């Protein structure tokens, strides 16, 4: 369970984490180790997603970016 409302980078599963945007078709895969080095262990995953997407639509209310993590982060946990 996330401690402060959002999962953090250190809580990502080992291996690759994928993101995609249904609206623009943007896709990406990132290694957990790379994300740890780039953002630090305690960076909230919603913030990481915004930074990875680097989309000018992220703040648009009428036509927002739809980038998401491809796999639910906590789905593999029991």
VONU-223253 format. One record per residue (C-alpha): z, y, x; residue in one letter. Coordinates in steps of 0.02 Angstrom, whole numbers, plus 50000, padded with zeros to 5 digits. Example, Ala and Ser with C-alpha at 12.3 -4.5 7.8 and 13.67 -1.06 7.14 Angstrom:
2
503904977550615a503574994750684s
# end
This chain:
78
500005000050000x499605017250069x501145027050116x500585044350060x499285041549926x497805037550040x497415023650161x497335028950343x496115024150482x497345011650559x497365002250392x495494998450398x495064980050423x494404974650593x492524975650614x491314987250526x491644999350385x490135004350282x489795020050180x488355024150064x487765037649944x486865032149786x486155049649762x485325053049931x485245035450002x486305039450155x487075023950233x488125021150387x489185007950472x490615012050589x491715001350699x493575002850667x493885006250853x492635020650852x493465028450699x495175026650780x494575035650937x493635049050841x494905053150705x496565045650759x497595032250673x498385043150539x496855052450472x496705049350283x495125039450238x494525052250108x494495065350247x493585053350364x492295049950229x491965068650206x491765071150393x490615056050414x489515061150268x489335078950335x488455083050171x488195100850108x488445094149931x490245088549961x490915104649882x489585106549747x490325104549574x488635103549483x487735091849604x489035083249713x488755070949853x489165053249798x489605045449966x490875031349953x491535017050057x490455001950018x491924989850011x493574994149927x494814996950070x496314987749996x495354973949907x495654960750041x497544963250041x498744953849933x
# end
